Amino acid sequence: MKVANSLRSLKLRHRDCQVVRRKGRVYVINKTQKRYKARQG
């Protein structure tokens, strides 16, 4: 899991990446390529 200030570049790493809000934090998840995960903040 990467931690980044901006998730825009991390969302563009793979076409299946999705931005999700959970518990007040913003995450990038990817169901097909599990290694593309990130959190903002």
C-alpha positions in Angstrom: 0.0 0.0 0.0 1.4 3.4 -1.0 0.6 6.5 0.9 0.4 9.7 -1.2 -0.7 13.3 -1.1 -2.5 13.1 -4.4 -4.2 9.9 -5.7 -4.6 11.2 -9.3 -1.3 9.7 -10.5 -1.9 6.5 -8.6 -5.3 6.1 -10.2 -3.8 6.3 -13.6 -1.4 3.5 -13.1 -3.9 0.8 -14.2 -7.2 1.0 -16.0 -9.1 -0.9 -13.3 -8.1 1.4 -10.4 -11.0 2.9 -8.4 -11.1 5.7 -5.9 -13.1 4.7 -2.8 -13.9 6.6 0.4 -13.7 4.6 3.6 -13.8 5.9 7.2 -12.9 9.4 6.1 -9.9 8.3 4.1 -9.5 8.1 0.4 -8.2 4.8 -1.1 -7.3 3.5 -4.5 -8.2 -0.1 -4.9 -7.9 -2.5 -7.8 -9.7 -5.8 -7.9 -7.8 -7.4 -10.8 -4.3 -6.3 -10.0 -4.1 -6.4 -6.2 -0.8 -4.7 -6.0 -2.2 -1.3 -7.0 -3.4 0.0 -3.7 -2.9 3.4 -2.2 -4.2 5.7 0.5 -4.3 9.5 0.8 -3.0 11.3 3.8 
